[in-house]
Amino acid sequence: MSLDEPQISVPVDSPGRRIVKRLRNYFLTGLVIAAPISITIYLTWSLIKWIDGWVKPVIPREYSPDSYLPFSVPGFGVLVAVIALTLLGFLTANFVGRTLVGLGESLVGRTPLVRNLYGALKQLFETVLSSKGKSFHKTALMEFPYKGVYAIVFIATETRGEIRQRIGQDGEEWVTVFLPPSPAPTAGFMLFVKRSELIELDMTVEEAAKVVLSAGLVTPEYDPARLHPALPPRLPAA
């Protein structure tokens, strides 16, 4: 090609490119809407099937609706499990129930290995599910892995026992925090830090979990004037 020949250029905003771009936007919009719903339905359905698989074989055949209907009733095992746990809690709330539970725990306490596992699990569930506890109700920022870099942590509880006595010689308040990695927040680090080294956040644990799961792509809205009326309004960016 000589230098004198005119060069043909394709317009950047041609109709074909606009159509492709619009179709891509439609696809991404549909994906944003369908993916969370589909994953939620799949996980919920898997959990229901898992509980049904454990509970339904224990239910007598004459009490199971699957024996009378031509199809399986999903969620019946979940309903039976909820009723059974509620009834168990009601029975153990009286004197006879507490006595029976105490006898059972005394038998478990005499069994090696089992007593350690049972004691740890019981204390964990009592701490997490107790309405009086404040475990994992607050989120904070902590400098990690080095100064000037911050990570989201969940405040579990105040540090107590021997650990508190060993590290808390300066008189400051120490707390136990959980540092979740992204995007798998179930496996992380348990750390003991001074409360003064944390920046407590207004976002809930659920909102912080979304930030961690999305690797920072999903961030909750923050209005300091609504949460802290005493603070001066934020100046608009120049």
Buried (B, 14 or more C-beta within 10 A) or exposed (E): EEEEEEEEEEEEEEEEEEEEEEEEEEEEEEEEEEEEEEEEEEEEEEEBBEBBEEBBEEBEEEEBEBEEEEEEBEEBBBEBBEEEEEEEEEEBEEEEBEEEEEEEEEEBEEEEEEBEEBEEEEEEEEBEEEEEEEBBEBBBBBBBEEEEEEBBBBBBBEBEEEEBEEBBEEEEEBBBBBBBEBEEBEEBEEBBBBBEBBEEBBBEBEBBBBBBBEEEEEEEEEEEEEEEEEEEEEEEEE
